[in-house]
C-alpha cells in the first residue's frame, strides 16, 4: 500500500514538474515571439533606412515602438526562467527602449545613419541577452552570418594579393566561414521557415554564389570575385531584412 502511495506521489510530482516546465517553456516562447513581433518592424526600418525611404522607416519605428511597449508591459517585471538572475535582462530591455526613442529622434531630425547604428545596436544587444541565457534563435545565426559576410566583403575594396599564397588562403577561409554560417542558419531554421520560398532563394542563392569563389581564387580573377561579392552582399542584406 505504502509502495503504491509512494508511486502515486512520485508520478504526481513528475506530472506537476513537467507541467511547470511546459509553462516555463511556453513563457520563453512567448517572450521570443514578442521580441520577434518588434524585430520584424526593426528589420523593415533598417531596410528602408538603407534605401533612403525615410517616411516608411519612421512608420515602421512607430509600429516597433508599440510592439516593444507591449513586450515591456508583459515581461518587464516577469522574466522567463532562462533569464532569472541575469543582470543583462533589465539592462537590455531598458537599453532597447532608449535606443528606439533615439532612433525615432534621429529619423525625425534627418540623421538616418545614426538611426541605423542604433537599430543595429538593438540587434546585437538582444542577441547577447539571448546567448547569455543559453537561448539562440535564427536571428542570432543570421547576425553571425552578416558579420562573417562583412569580413568577406572587405575584399571588394581591398582585393587579395593574388601572388601571395597566404592571402589566397585567408580569402578561402573567410568564404568557408560564411558558408558554414549559412549552413548553420539553414539547419536551425524552423521547418516552416526552411520551406519558405524566400528563405530558400536567399540561402540557396548565396550558397551557389559562394561555391564559385574557389574558382575565382584558382583563376586569380579579381573581376569574378567582385561580382560574386556583390551578389553575396545582396543576399546577405535580404537575409537580414527578412530573418535577422
C-alpha positions as MATLAB code, in Angstrom:
seq = 'XXXXXXXXXXXXXXXXXXXXXXXXXXXXXXXXXXXXXXXXXXXXXXXXXXXXXXXXXXXXXXXXXXXXXXXXXXXXXXXXXXXXXXXXXXXXXXXXXXXXXXXXXXXXXXXXXXXXXXXXXXXXXXXXXXXXXXXXXXXXXXXXXXXXXXXXXXXXXXXXXXXXXXXXXXXXXXXXXXXXXXXXXXXXXXXXXXXXXXXXXXXXXXXXXXXXXXXXXXXXXXXXXXXXXXXXXXXXXXXXXXXX';
ca = [
       0.000    0.000    0.000;
       2.774    2.386    1.027;
       4.738    1.496   -2.081;
       1.692    2.215   -4.272;
       1.172    5.555   -2.485;
       4.817    6.480   -2.991;
       4.495    5.556   -6.633;
       1.371    7.692   -6.974;
       3.053   10.681   -5.285;
       6.147   10.280   -7.449;
       4.016   10.190  -10.601;
       2.029   13.210   -9.443;
       5.192   15.209   -8.694;
       6.618   14.258  -12.071;
       3.440   15.356  -13.805;
       3.439   18.678  -11.951;
       7.106   19.219  -12.756;
       6.513   18.513  -16.427;
       3.538   20.855  -16.447;
       5.595   23.582  -14.778;
       8.416   23.024  -17.242;
       5.985   23.268  -20.135;
       4.661   26.519  -18.665;
       8.167   27.957  -18.435;
       8.916   26.816  -21.984;
       5.734   28.496  -23.164;
       6.753   31.665  -21.320;
      10.127   31.713  -23.094;
       8.410   31.003  -26.408;
       6.017   33.880  -25.746;
       8.950   36.166  -24.919;
      10.759   35.188  -28.118;
       7.563   35.731  -30.105;
       7.107   39.176  -28.537;
      10.698   40.104  -29.397;
      10.122   38.904  -32.954;
       6.926   40.981  -33.193;
       9.056   44.063  -32.535;
      12.068   42.860  -34.540;
      10.074   42.440  -37.753;
       9.494   46.210  -37.747;
      13.095   46.864  -36.740;
      14.334   44.883  -39.750;
      11.936   46.705  -42.052;
      13.077   50.066  -40.671;
      16.719   49.130  -41.215;
      15.935   48.121  -44.786;
      14.083   51.348  -45.517;
      16.851   53.429  -43.962;
      19.375   51.627  -46.138;
      17.407   52.529  -49.281;
      16.588   56.074  -48.184;
      12.847   55.535  -47.644;
      12.757   57.704  -44.520;
       8.973   58.055  -44.211;
       8.466   54.294  -44.362;
      11.269   53.793  -41.845;
       9.573   56.242  -39.465;
       6.302   54.340  -39.803;
       7.995   51.013  -39.039;
       9.612   52.558  -35.965;
       6.169   53.595  -34.729;
       4.993   50.004  -35.098;
       8.125   48.739  -33.370;
       7.630   51.182  -30.506;
       4.095   49.882  -29.921;
       5.271   46.248  -30.052;
       8.155   46.918  -27.674;
       5.937   48.710  -25.176;
       3.620   45.693  -25.200;
       6.601   43.397  -24.562;
       7.915   45.610  -21.771;
       4.497   45.752  -20.162;
       4.280   41.971  -20.054;
       7.875   40.913  -19.438;
       9.495   43.951  -17.839;
       8.986   42.592  -14.334;
       8.210   38.972  -15.163;
      11.136   37.376  -16.886;
      11.301   33.854  -18.357;
      13.291   31.336  -16.310;
      16.161   31.418  -18.814;
      16.921   34.979  -17.687;
      16.265   34.740  -13.936;
      19.209   36.274  -12.089;
      20.670   37.552  -15.358;
      21.831   41.167  -14.903;
      21.631   41.741  -18.649;
      17.864   41.260  -18.710;
      16.592   44.562  -17.305;
      19.606   46.421  -18.700;
      18.906   45.156  -22.205;
      15.162   45.781  -22.159;
      15.787   49.318  -20.927;
      18.608   49.861  -23.415;
      16.373   48.811  -26.309;
      13.709   51.288  -25.181;
      16.281   54.095  -25.063;
      17.800   53.180  -28.436;
      14.359   53.039  -30.005;
      13.474   56.526  -28.761;
      16.824   57.794  -30.043;
      16.312   56.132  -33.448;
      12.948   57.848  -33.851;
      14.534   61.200  -32.960;
      17.379   60.617  -35.426;
      14.970   59.749  -38.224;
      12.858   62.808  -37.466;
      15.921   65.069  -37.495;
      17.312   63.722  -40.762;
      20.093   61.542  -39.359;
      19.346   58.113  -40.875;
      22.872   56.756  -40.381;
      22.686   57.385  -36.642;
      19.266   55.709  -36.570;
      20.661   52.672  -38.416;
      23.548   52.418  -35.972;
      21.137   52.472  -33.037;
      18.857   49.844  -34.537;
      21.820   47.613  -35.342;
      22.865   48.025  -31.711;
      19.451   46.692  -30.686;
      20.022   43.547  -32.776;
      23.379   42.976  -31.114;
      22.093   43.664  -27.588;
      19.121   41.302  -27.909;
      21.333   38.592  -29.350;
      23.794   38.994  -26.468;
      20.949   38.715  -23.961;
      19.611   35.521  -25.544;
      23.036   33.917  -25.739;
      23.764   34.793  -22.096;
      20.672   32.750  -21.181;
      21.546   29.855  -23.475;
      18.800   30.847  -25.899;
      19.653   31.016  -29.600;
      17.162   31.761  -32.364;
      17.503   32.081  -36.126;
      18.018   35.852  -35.877;
      21.205   35.246  -33.871;
      22.598   32.947  -36.536;
      21.717   35.477  -39.236;
      23.609   38.115  -37.240;
      26.657   35.826  -37.170;
      26.309   35.272  -40.916;
      26.092   39.028  -41.517;
      29.284   39.557  -39.535;
      31.051   36.786  -41.456;
      29.923   38.425  -44.695;
      31.316   41.775  -43.501;
      34.742   40.168  -43.197;
      34.435   38.580  -46.639;
      33.077   41.713  -48.330;
      36.176   43.661  -47.282;
      37.884   42.048  -50.280;
      35.703   44.077  -52.651;
      37.653   47.244  -51.839;
      40.900   45.517  -50.880;
      41.487   42.597  -53.272;
      43.936   39.958  -52.083;
      47.489   39.833  -53.348;
      46.950   37.032  -55.830;
      50.677   36.232  -55.826;
      50.623   35.577  -52.064;
      49.553   32.045  -51.127;
      48.643   33.078  -47.571;
      46.456   35.917  -48.859;
      44.600   33.479  -51.110;
      44.215   31.045  -48.212;
      42.817   33.807  -45.980;
      40.206   34.658  -48.605;
      39.235   30.997  -48.938;
      38.977   30.694  -45.151;
      36.645   33.704  -44.853;
      34.464   32.320  -47.639;
      34.346   28.962  -45.824;
      33.339   30.649  -42.558;
      30.479   32.430  -44.282;
      29.404   29.166  -45.910;
      29.456   27.463  -42.519;
      27.201   30.151  -41.033;
      24.729   29.870  -43.916;
      24.554   26.107  -43.449;
      24.087   26.516  -39.699;
      21.252   29.018  -40.203;
      19.569   26.686  -42.672;
      19.851   23.803  -40.235;
      18.462   25.646  -37.226;
      15.611   27.426  -39.012;
      12.120   26.207  -38.049;
      10.605   23.806  -40.593;
       8.147   26.431  -41.832;
      10.988   28.877  -42.478;
      13.104   26.225  -44.197;
      10.228   25.710  -46.638;
       9.671   29.439  -47.122;
      10.415   30.183  -50.822;
      12.161   33.460  -49.948;
      14.372   31.822  -47.319;
      15.269   29.064  -49.747;
      16.039   31.571  -52.500;
      18.377   33.522  -50.246;
      20.179   30.568  -48.661;
      20.455   28.559  -51.874;
      21.365   31.602  -53.955;
      24.112   32.664  -51.556;
      25.407   29.094  -51.382;
      25.548   28.894  -55.183;
      27.461   32.178  -55.457;
      29.798   31.134  -52.668;
      30.544   27.872  -54.474;
      32.141   29.893  -57.285;
      34.629   31.679  -55.038;
      37.225   28.847  -55.164;
      37.210   29.105  -58.963;
      37.839   32.854  -58.739;
      40.729   32.197  -56.349;
      42.158   29.463  -58.549;
      41.981   31.692  -61.642;
      43.080   34.749  -59.641;
      40.159   36.522  -61.256;
      39.523   39.790  -59.426;
      36.559   40.783  -61.607;
      34.779   37.500  -60.919;
      35.485   37.830  -57.198;
      33.983   41.331  -57.077;
      30.875   40.178  -58.954;
      30.413   37.291  -56.553;
      30.915   39.516  -53.513;
      28.259   41.940  -54.772;
      25.846   39.034  -55.265;
      26.626   37.672  -51.811;
      26.178   41.065  -50.169;
      22.769   41.398  -51.804;
      21.685   38.004  -50.453;
      23.175   38.924  -47.077;
      21.229   42.185  -46.830;
      17.983   40.484  -47.768;
      18.584   37.672  -45.265;
      18.986   40.282  -42.521;
      15.960   42.215  -43.783;
      13.670   39.191  -43.686;
      15.048   36.905  -40.991;
      17.643   38.809  -38.932;
];
